[in-house]
């Protein structure tokens, strides 16, 4: 039984019980917030939820995370609600997952598997599908050992093959070796394909750099409104829904800033607390857009009470990617969902979070704050452009087309065999035509 077969044959649970095991040192508010987030994730998968609660343990145990007493308490909760699936809002090792399934007698999923299922449901492009497949195969590989054990139990374990070896192995043991080999081959194939994708993306990035076009990556917590912001600024038509991980695919669009220079905006995958590390690894080709960007537009849902924690979560992932000290604009989105009497307090807290970075309150759905955001982009990128007048021979008229494409042309006059152009241009391009600049 492979992981893929299990996924296809497994029905969506109608009575799932969700349990967050509160570990020593955890803050109660954070644990309950994580559980509420898990409820949203599981609901997005179409599961029926019979119960959700936090169960605290005094010390961390290897077998179940918690002690046997708390494990039996959770078992009784699952039995009380006649659960057909137990979802634990924790990360489980393969052995812990098997121990839990033996204890409760129903399928057990951890937070990581739920997030992987959500990503698999949302992936649309070939690149996103490959990245999710890689993460899922890496998750499933160490869990394959328990998938074939039932065959050995049914057939009495290893037989009496002469001299041991393959003939002495149980059917499950032989099958798990085949499954693992196929899984590893599949993982290596996906990695090779993703490497090609990274190379293609790098080529596209070099072309943008050659033309001196700056880039901005839109980053932030899932469902903060990143895709909606891209749509408002560029009419990109990106899927933007009020659901977790509405889009996993990067979309890049070019806009013209008020000072005339071009800016390429790229939407990126949303983050979430306790995001599985293997997903960060799998999506590195996508997240490289944030790594290589000239500035970051960090979007938070200002109407969410946990916005500061969401900001910190995104910053932590970006730190893991070695993003470094990039210029950042913090956008407090969804102003329209905040009560008037609470707005000043909410914005004050987010300004504190922003520190010295520019902070722009916005309502993307109403178009509020758009011009303020573009103005902040202009301020940050002002050093990248040059405003000047150029006298270009008509034989080099192709340069005028590039000026229109990559900059802002303010005026064009024809004087004899020359074209006199007043324009705002990226400094990289301006340097190439410096000989035509009028002093």
PAMIGU-133280 format. One record per residue (C-alpha): residue number from 1; x, y, z. Coordinates in Angstrom, 3 decimals, always signed. Layout:
BEGIN
VOLUM   num         px         py         pz
VOLUM   NUM          X          Y          Z
...
***
This chain:
BEGIN
VOLUM   num         px         py         pz
VOLUM     1     +0.000     +0.000     +0.000
VOLUM     2     +1.736     +3.194     -1.135
VOLUM     3     +1.140     +6.687     +0.215
VOLUM     4     -0.487     +7.668     -3.087
VOLUM     5     -2.898     +4.690     -2.972
VOLUM     6     -3.807     +5.521     +0.603
VOLUM     7     -4.592     +9.096     -0.431
VOLUM     8     -6.833     +8.025     -3.321
VOLUM     9     -8.764     +5.380     -1.385
VOLUM    10     -9.097     +7.259     +1.891
VOLUM    11    -12.491     +8.890     +2.372
VOLUM    12    -12.757    +12.309     +3.954
VOLUM    13    -13.542    +11.817     +7.653
VOLUM    14    -17.042    +12.800     +8.671
VOLUM    15    -16.261    +12.764    +12.390
VOLUM    16    -12.736    +14.025    +12.952
VOLUM    17    -11.560    +14.824    +16.464
VOLUM    18     -8.890    +17.532    +16.637
VOLUM    19     -6.530    +17.582    +19.613
VOLUM    20     -3.731    +20.004    +20.370
VOLUM    21     -1.284    +18.509    +22.857
VOLUM    22     -0.071    +21.420    +24.968
VOLUM    23     +3.610    +20.813    +25.711
VOLUM    24     +5.652    +22.102    +28.660
VOLUM    25     +6.651    +25.750    +28.202
VOLUM    26     +3.963    +26.551    +25.637
VOLUM    27     +1.787    +29.612    +26.170
VOLUM    28     -1.904    +28.787    +26.441
VOLUM    29     -3.045    +31.552    +24.100
VOLUM    30     -0.622    +30.393    +21.399
VOLUM    31     -1.707    +26.758    +21.696
VOLUM    32     -5.407    +27.673    +21.381
VOLUM    33     -4.621    +29.946    +18.410
VOLUM    34     -2.807    +27.066    +16.702
VOLUM    35     -5.784    +24.777    +17.300
VOLUM    36     -8.156    +27.359    +15.808
VOLUM    37     -5.865    +27.493    +12.787
VOLUM    38     -5.968    +23.698    +12.521
VOLUM    39     -9.783    +23.836    +12.558
VOLUM    40     -9.619    +26.159     +9.522
VOLUM    41     -7.156    +23.864     +7.751
VOLUM    42     -9.223    +20.734     +8.339
VOLUM    43    -12.458    +22.498     +7.392
VOLUM    44    -10.815    +23.602     +4.127
VOLUM    45    -10.121    +19.914     +3.410
VOLUM    46    -13.821    +19.120     +3.734
VOLUM    47    -13.595    +17.117     +6.961
VOLUM    48    -16.465    +16.987     +9.408
VOLUM    49    -15.316    +18.086    +12.863
VOLUM    50    -16.889    +16.367    +15.849
VOLUM    51    -14.726    +17.980    +18.541
VOLUM    52    -11.605    +20.119    +19.010
VOLUM    53     -9.792    +20.748    +22.267
VOLUM    54     -6.404    +21.233    +23.910
VOLUM    55     -5.006    +18.558    +26.236
VOLUM    56     -2.024    +19.588    +28.365
VOLUM    57     +0.840    +17.336    +29.339
VOLUM    58     +3.372    +17.953    +32.111
VOLUM    59     +6.327    +16.439    +30.306
VOLUM    60     +7.354    +15.343    +26.836
VOLUM    61     +7.283    +11.579    +26.253
VOLUM    62     +8.829     +9.654    +23.363
VOLUM    63     +5.973     +7.237    +22.655
VOLUM    64     +2.957     +9.550    +22.328
VOLUM    65     +4.486    +13.006    +22.986
VOLUM    66     +2.415    +12.923    +26.169
VOLUM    67     +2.261    +10.298    +28.922
VOLUM    68     +0.143     +7.148    +28.684
VOLUM    69     -2.510     +8.660    +30.964
VOLUM    70     -3.068    +11.673    +28.686
VOLUM    71     -2.905     +9.418    +25.616
VOLUM    72     -5.707     +7.266    +27.044
VOLUM    73     -7.681    +10.424    +27.828
VOLUM    74     -7.399    +11.434    +24.163
VOLUM    75     -8.364     +7.889    +23.139
VOLUM    76    -11.529     +8.150    +25.255
VOLUM    77    -12.393    +11.513    +23.642
VOLUM    78    -12.074     +9.953    +20.193
VOLUM    79    -14.230     +7.016    +21.279
VOLUM    80    -16.813     +9.307    +22.910
VOLUM    81    -17.359    +11.154    +19.620
VOLUM    82    -17.137     +7.951    +17.544
VOLUM    83    -14.306     +9.534    +15.553
VOLUM    84    -13.228     +8.024    +12.248
VOLUM    85    -10.056    +10.147    +12.265
VOLUM    86     -7.866    +11.723    +14.950
VOLUM    87     -5.927    +14.865    +13.989
VOLUM    88     -3.169    +15.980    +16.329
VOLUM    89     -2.021    +19.592    +16.113
VOLUM    90     +1.583    +18.519    +16.619
VOLUM    91     +4.377    +17.064    +14.525
VOLUM    92     +4.626    +13.289    +14.962
VOLUM    93     +7.500    +10.991    +14.148
VOLUM    94     +6.623     +7.904    +12.061
VOLUM    95     +6.802     +5.657    +15.143
VOLUM    96     +4.590     +8.021    +17.162
VOLUM    97     +2.010     +8.056    +14.393
VOLUM    98     +1.938     +4.237    +14.345
VOLUM    99     +1.633     +4.093    +18.141
VOLUM   100     -1.315     +6.476    +18.083
VOLUM   101     -3.099     +4.532    +15.350
VOLUM   102     -2.705     +1.302    +17.307
VOLUM   103     -4.048     +3.026    +20.429
VOLUM   104     -7.134     +4.725    +18.949
VOLUM   105     -7.877     +2.246    +16.130
VOLUM   106     -8.545     +4.926    +13.491
VOLUM   107     -6.285     +6.859    +11.075
VOLUM   108     -4.178     +9.520    +12.806
VOLUM   109     -2.849    +12.614    +11.035
VOLUM   110     -0.495    +15.241    +12.364
VOLUM   111     -0.320    +18.948    +11.538
VOLUM   112     +2.273    +18.379     +8.833
VOLUM   113     +0.168    +15.848     +6.915
VOLUM   114     -2.851    +18.160     +7.045
VOLUM   115     -0.825    +21.060     +5.612
VOLUM   116     +0.601    +18.761     +2.927
VOLUM   117     -2.943    +17.678     +2.008
VOLUM   118     -3.999    +21.337     +1.723
VOLUM   119     -1.019    +22.102     -0.507
VOLUM   120     -1.814    +19.097     -2.702
VOLUM   121     -5.392    +20.313     -3.060
VOLUM   122     -4.318    +23.839     -4.021
VOLUM   123     -1.421    +23.101     -6.412
VOLUM   124     -2.242    +24.030     -9.995
VOLUM   125     +0.870    +24.548    -12.109
VOLUM   126     +3.376    +21.820    -12.934
VOLUM   127     +5.981    +23.473    -10.718
VOLUM   128     +3.689    +23.669     -7.676
VOLUM   129     +2.553    +20.070     -8.175
VOLUM   130     +6.176    +18.902     -8.332
VOLUM   131     +7.089    +20.820     -5.187
VOLUM   132     +4.160    +19.378     -3.246
VOLUM   133     +4.871    +15.863     -4.547
VOLUM   134     +8.467    +16.157     -3.347
VOLUM   135     +7.386    +17.183     +0.153
VOLUM   136     +4.747    +14.447     +0.341
VOLUM   137     +7.137    +11.731     -0.810
VOLUM   138     +9.719    +12.848     +1.746
VOLUM   139     +7.017    +12.730     +4.434
VOLUM   140     +5.781     +9.289     +3.366
VOLUM   141     +9.150     +7.568     +2.907
VOLUM   142     +9.945     +6.919     +6.595
VOLUM   143     +6.302     +5.943     +7.211
VOLUM   144     +6.238     +3.128     +4.669
VOLUM   145     +7.504     +0.581     +7.179
VOLUM   146     +4.098     +0.274     +8.817
VOLUM   147     +2.100     +0.094     +5.600
VOLUM   148     +3.040     -3.505     +4.771
VOLUM   149     +3.369     -4.983     +8.246
VOLUM   150     -0.137     -6.431     +8.003
VOLUM   151     +1.073     -8.873     +5.311
VOLUM   152     +3.751    -10.301     +7.592
VOLUM   153     +1.275    -10.633    +10.436
VOLUM   154     -1.237    -12.406     +8.180
VOLUM   155     +1.390    -14.806     +6.795
VOLUM   156     +3.194    -15.462    +10.052
VOLUM   157     +6.217    -13.248     +9.581
VOLUM   158     +9.421    -14.484     +7.958
VOLUM   159     +9.337    -18.026     +6.730
VOLUM   160    +12.062    -20.611     +6.853
VOLUM   161    +13.859    -19.778     +3.697
VOLUM   162    +17.109    -21.724     +3.461
VOLUM   163    +20.024    -19.659     +4.645
VOLUM   164    +17.811    -16.659     +5.347
VOLUM   165    +18.139    -13.920     +2.691
VOLUM   166    +15.283    -12.830     +0.449
VOLUM   167    +13.452    -16.141     +0.689
VOLUM   168    +13.372    -15.837     +4.494
VOLUM   169    +11.853    -12.381     +4.487
VOLUM   170     +8.191    -11.678     +4.965
VOLUM   171     +6.121    -10.487     +2.033
VOLUM   172     +5.799     -7.071     +3.645
VOLUM   173     +9.536     -6.748     +4.157
VOLUM   174    +10.239     -7.468     +0.481
VOLUM   175     +7.498     -5.078     -0.644
VOLUM   176     +8.703     -2.233     +1.571
VOLUM   177    +12.141     -2.464     -0.045
VOLUM   178    +10.564     -2.120     -3.480
VOLUM   179     +8.378     +0.792     -2.336
VOLUM   180    +11.294     +2.612     -0.763
VOLUM   181    +13.427     +2.201     -3.865
VOLUM   182    +10.629     +3.536     -6.085
VOLUM   183    +10.010     +6.433     -3.693
VOLUM   184    +13.679     +7.417     -3.661
VOLUM   185    +13.807     +7.261     -7.464
VOLUM   186    +10.712     +9.456     -7.646
VOLUM   187    +12.240    +11.959     -5.202
VOLUM   188    +15.441    +12.208     -7.252
VOLUM   189    +13.482    +12.664    -10.481
VOLUM   190    +11.430    +15.527     -8.979
VOLUM   191    +14.592    +17.161     -7.661
VOLUM   192    +16.141    +17.061    -11.118
VOLUM   193    +13.014    +18.601    -12.667
VOLUM   194    +12.895    +21.337    -10.028
VOLUM   195    +16.560    +22.107    -10.658
VOLUM   196    +15.670    +22.798    -14.297
VOLUM   197    +12.840    +25.076    -13.150
VOLUM   198    +15.282    +27.001    -10.938
VOLUM   199    +17.658    +27.396    -13.869
VOLUM   200    +14.846    +28.732    -16.078
VOLUM   201    +13.789    +31.159    -13.344
VOLUM   202    +17.398    +32.299    -12.925
VOLUM   203    +17.613    +32.997    -16.669
VOLUM   204    +14.448    +35.111    -16.524
VOLUM   205    +15.822    +36.946    -13.492
VOLUM   206    +19.116    +37.708    -15.275
VOLUM   207    +17.152    +39.216    -18.162
VOLUM   208    +15.291    +41.529    -15.764
VOLUM   209    +18.574    +42.523    -14.103
VOLUM   210    +20.154    +43.211    -17.508
VOLUM   211    +17.394    +45.715    -18.218
VOLUM   212    +17.797    +47.236    -14.752
VOLUM   213    +14.213    +46.473    -13.693
VOLUM   214    +13.829    +46.228     -9.892
VOLUM   215    +11.701    +43.513     -8.319
VOLUM   216     +9.465    +43.375     -5.257
VOLUM   217     +8.280    +40.145     -3.635
VOLUM   218     +4.902    +40.164     -1.905
VOLUM   219     +5.282    +38.021     +1.212
VOLUM   220     +3.184    +37.286     +4.269
VOLUM   221     +1.029    +34.894     +6.222
VOLUM   222     -1.479    +32.776     +4.360
VOLUM   223     -4.794    +34.518     +3.620
VOLUM   224     -3.393    +37.981     +4.373
VOLUM   225     -4.415    +39.278     +0.941
VOLUM   226     -1.191    +38.981     -1.092
VOLUM   227     -2.822    +37.780     -4.311
VOLUM   228     -5.582    +40.382     -3.961
VOLUM   229     -2.932    +43.088     -3.664
VOLUM   230     -1.169    +41.840     -6.800
VOLUM   231     -4.490    +41.858     -8.657
VOLUM   232     -5.286    +45.434     -7.588
VOLUM   233     -1.863    +46.728     -8.591
VOLUM   234     -1.479    +44.824    -11.872
VOLUM   235     -4.838    +43.333    -12.924
VOLUM   236     -3.055    +39.972    -12.844
VOLUM   237     -6.217    +37.892    -12.466
VOLUM   238     -4.593    +35.657     -9.834
VOLUM   239     -6.908    +33.385     -7.836
VOLUM   240     -7.723    +35.299     -4.647
VOLUM   241    -10.117    +33.611     -2.238
VOLUM   242    -10.754    +33.931     +1.479
VOLUM   243     -9.255    +30.515     +2.178
VOLUM   244     -5.915    +29.268     +3.459
VOLUM   245     -3.262    +28.767     +0.769
VOLUM   246     -5.546    +29.902     -2.058
VOLUM   247     -2.574    +29.919     -4.409
VOLUM   248     +0.810    +28.205     -4.292
VOLUM   249     +2.052    +29.454     -7.648
VOLUM   250     +4.191    +32.524     -8.166
VOLUM   251     +2.905    +35.145    -10.569
VOLUM   252     +5.057    +38.066    -11.733
VOLUM   253     +3.694    +41.230    -13.321
VOLUM   254     +5.307    +44.530    -14.286
VOLUM   255     +3.867    +47.876    -13.238
VOLUM   256     +4.916    +51.490    -13.718
VOLUM   257     +5.592    +53.484    -10.568
VOLUM   258     +4.601    +57.164    -10.294
VOLUM   259     +8.184    +58.277    -11.031
VOLUM   260     +8.149    +56.326    -14.290
VOLUM   261    +10.374    +53.381    -13.474
VOLUM   262     +9.164    +49.827    -13.948
VOLUM   263     +8.769    +47.403    -11.063
VOLUM   264     +8.196    +43.646    -11.292
VOLUM   265     +5.873    +42.416     -8.530
VOLUM   266     +5.886    +38.728     -7.614
VOLUM   267     +3.311    +36.964     -5.453
VOLUM   268     +4.713    +34.194     -3.230
VOLUM   269     +3.321    +31.247     -1.288
VOLUM   270     +1.869    +32.156     +2.113
VOLUM   271     +3.435    +31.089     +5.378
VOLUM   272     +1.895    +29.566     +8.485
VOLUM   273     +3.039    +28.814    +12.021
VOLUM   274     +4.867    +25.512    +12.329
VOLUM   275     +5.207    +25.317     +8.549
VOLUM   276     +6.874    +21.954     +7.855
VOLUM   277    +10.547    +22.468     +7.068
VOLUM   278    +10.327    +20.058     +4.129
VOLUM   279     +7.752    +22.390     +2.517
VOLUM   280    +10.113    +25.348     +2.857
VOLUM   281    +12.797    +23.203     +1.237
VOLUM   282    +10.474    +22.015     -1.542
VOLUM   283     +9.316    +25.544     -2.375
VOLUM   284    +12.798    +27.071     -2.424
VOLUM   285    +12.639    +27.593     -6.190
VOLUM   286     +9.519    +29.687     -5.622
VOLUM   287    +10.797    +31.444     -2.515
VOLUM   288    +13.985    +32.415     -4.329
VOLUM   289    +11.938    +35.299     -5.727
VOLUM   290    +11.884    +36.736     -2.201
VOLUM   291    +15.581    +36.029     -1.742
VOLUM   292    +16.532    +37.838     -4.961
VOLUM   293    +14.029    +40.720     -4.737
VOLUM   294    +15.145    +44.330     -4.305
VOLUM   295    +12.435    +44.950     -1.721
VOLUM   296     +9.753    +43.045     +0.171
VOLUM   297     +6.113    +44.040     +0.504
VOLUM   298     +5.110    +42.258     +3.704
VOLUM   299     +1.326    +41.928     +3.954
VOLUM   300     -0.456    +41.205     +7.247
VOLUM   301     -4.157    +40.861     +7.960
VOLUM   302     -4.621    +43.885    +10.247
VOLUM   303     -8.057    +42.617    +11.311
VOLUM   304     -6.555    +39.438    +12.819
VOLUM   305     -5.699    +39.699    +16.520
VOLUM   306     -2.666    +37.493    +15.869
VOLUM   307     -1.237    +39.793    +13.172
VOLUM   308     +1.984    +40.505    +15.135
VOLUM   309     +2.580    +36.750    +15.565
VOLUM   310     +1.877    +36.201    +11.858
VOLUM   311     +4.416    +38.919    +11.042
VOLUM   312     +6.994    +37.210    +13.264
VOLUM   313     +6.316    +33.811    +11.660
VOLUM   314     +6.922    +35.170     +8.156
VOLUM   315    +10.079    +36.963     +9.302
VOLUM   316    +11.388    +33.723    +10.826
VOLUM   317    +10.924    +31.826     +7.532
VOLUM   318    +12.592    +34.646     +5.609
VOLUM   319    +15.506    +34.513     +8.048
VOLUM   320    +15.830    +30.777     +7.337
VOLUM   321    +16.098    +31.684     +3.650
VOLUM   322    +18.929    +34.129     +4.426
VOLUM   323    +16.989    +37.019     +2.947
VOLUM   324    +19.126    +39.492     +4.883
VOLUM   325    +18.576    +43.191     +5.387
VOLUM   326    +16.285    +43.969     +2.478
VOLUM   327    +14.107    +47.082     +2.425
VOLUM   328    +10.619    +46.165     +3.654
VOLUM   329     +7.252    +47.885     +3.421
VOLUM   330     +4.717    +46.566     +5.934
VOLUM   331     +1.150    +46.595     +4.612
VOLUM   332     -1.684    +46.358     +7.137
VOLUM   333     -4.479    +44.980     +4.943
VOLUM   334     -8.234    +44.502     +5.546
VOLUM   335     -8.823    +47.844     +7.235
VOLUM   336    -12.451    +47.569     +6.167
VOLUM   337    -12.872    +44.618     +8.542
VOLUM   338    -11.781    +46.563    +11.654
VOLUM   339    -14.337    +48.394    +13.794
VOLUM   340    -13.860    +52.170    +13.781
VOLUM   341    -13.326    +52.355    +17.527
VOLUM   342    -10.535    +49.751    +17.340
VOLUM   343     -8.710    +51.064    +14.281
VOLUM   344     -6.321    +53.491    +15.993
VOLUM   345     -5.176    +50.857    +18.492
VOLUM   346     -4.665    +48.207    +15.809
VOLUM   347     -2.670    +50.525    +13.549
VOLUM   348     -0.569    +51.725    +16.483
VOLUM   349     +0.432    +48.129    +17.327
VOLUM   350     +1.345    +47.380    +13.724
VOLUM   351     +3.432    +50.558    +13.466
VOLUM   352     +5.392    +49.292    +16.461
VOLUM   353     +5.884    +45.960    +14.677
VOLUM   354     +7.119    +47.772    +11.545
VOLUM   355     +9.787    +49.602    +13.528
VOLUM   356    +11.752    +51.824    +11.161
VOLUM   357    +10.206    +50.278     +8.036
VOLUM   358     +7.438    +52.168     +6.187
VOLUM   359     +3.923    +51.135     +7.245
VOLUM   360     +0.964    +51.456     +4.869
VOLUM   361     -2.600    +50.777     +6.101
VOLUM   362     -4.713    +49.376     +3.268
VOLUM   363     -8.026    +47.930     +2.262
VOLUM   364     -7.180    +46.099     -0.931
VOLUM   365    -10.828    +45.269     -1.639
VOLUM   366    -11.707    +48.980     -1.531
VOLUM   367     -8.524    +50.169     -3.207
VOLUM   368     -7.534    +52.233     -0.165
VOLUM   369     -3.833    +52.878     +0.365
VOLUM   370     -2.697    +51.925     -3.156
VOLUM   371     -1.129    +55.291     -3.980
VOLUM   372     +0.568    +55.435     -0.575
VOLUM   373     +2.133    +52.010     -1.212
VOLUM   374     +3.369    +53.008     -4.662
VOLUM   375     +4.841    +56.210     -3.221
VOLUM   376     +6.794    +54.212     -0.630
VOLUM   377     +8.136    +51.986     -3.426
VOLUM   378     +9.296    +55.103     -5.271
VOLUM   379    +11.148    +56.374     -2.184
VOLUM   380    +12.966    +53.074     -1.673
VOLUM   381    +13.910    +52.693     -5.337
VOLUM   382    +14.654    +56.350     -6.117
VOLUM   383    +18.412    +55.681     -6.198
VOLUM   384    +17.940    +53.268     -9.100
VOLUM   385    +16.717    +55.815    -11.659
VOLUM   386    +18.128    +58.802    -13.517
VOLUM   387    +16.150    +61.697    -14.981
VOLUM   388    +17.881    +63.261    -17.962
VOLUM   389    +17.573    +64.482    -21.554
VOLUM   390    +19.132    +62.433    -24.358
VOLUM   391    +19.948    +63.378    -27.972
VOLUM   392    +19.702    +60.124    -29.917
VOLUM   393    +20.534    +59.734    -33.630
VOLUM   394    +17.506    +58.552    -35.574
VOLUM   395    +19.624    +55.615    -36.722
VOLUM   396    +19.443    +54.457    -33.062
VOLUM   397    +15.656    +54.911    -32.818
VOLUM   398    +15.358    +51.412    -31.330
VOLUM   399    +16.629    +52.958    -28.075
VOLUM   400    +13.416    +54.979    -27.856
VOLUM   401    +11.381    +51.784    -27.765
VOLUM   402    +13.520    +50.485    -24.876
VOLUM   403    +13.029    +53.785    -23.049
VOLUM   404     +9.265    +53.392    -23.346
VOLUM   405     +9.484    +49.780    -22.215
VOLUM   406    +11.785    +50.131    -19.204
VOLUM   407    +11.326    +53.761    -18.143
VOLUM   408     +9.053    +56.743    -18.394
VOLUM   409     +9.339    +59.021    -21.425
VOLUM   410     +8.182    +62.555    -20.598
VOLUM   411     +8.743    +64.227    -23.970
VOLUM   412     +9.992    +63.470    -27.480
VOLUM   413    +11.102    +66.059    -30.051
VOLUM   414    +12.672    +65.601    -33.490
VOLUM   415    +15.514    +67.954    -34.413
VOLUM   416    +17.094    +67.195    -37.771
VOLUM   417    +18.604    +63.717    -37.621
VOLUM   418    +18.264    +63.531    -33.830
VOLUM   419    +15.540    +62.546    -31.386
VOLUM   420    +15.576    +64.608    -28.176
VOLUM   421    +14.082    +62.568    -25.345
VOLUM   422    +13.403    +63.572    -21.733
VOLUM   423    +13.031    +60.385    -19.686
VOLUM   424    +13.317    +58.651    -16.321
VOLUM   425    +15.426    +55.521    -16.854
VOLUM   426    +16.959    +52.719    -14.779
VOLUM   427    +20.557    +53.685    -14.048
VOLUM   428    +21.868    +50.429    -15.548
VOLUM   429    +20.308    +51.304    -18.905
VOLUM   430    +21.126    +55.001    -18.596
VOLUM   431    +24.798    +54.136    -18.183
VOLUM   432    +24.741    +52.301    -21.517
VOLUM   433    +23.518    +55.396    -23.367
VOLUM   434    +25.495    +57.951    -21.322
VOLUM   435    +27.215    +59.214    -24.477
VOLUM   436    +23.829    +60.532    -25.732
VOLUM   437    +22.958    +62.408    -22.521
VOLUM   438    +22.856    +66.193    -22.780
VOLUM   439    +24.963    +67.861    -20.114
***
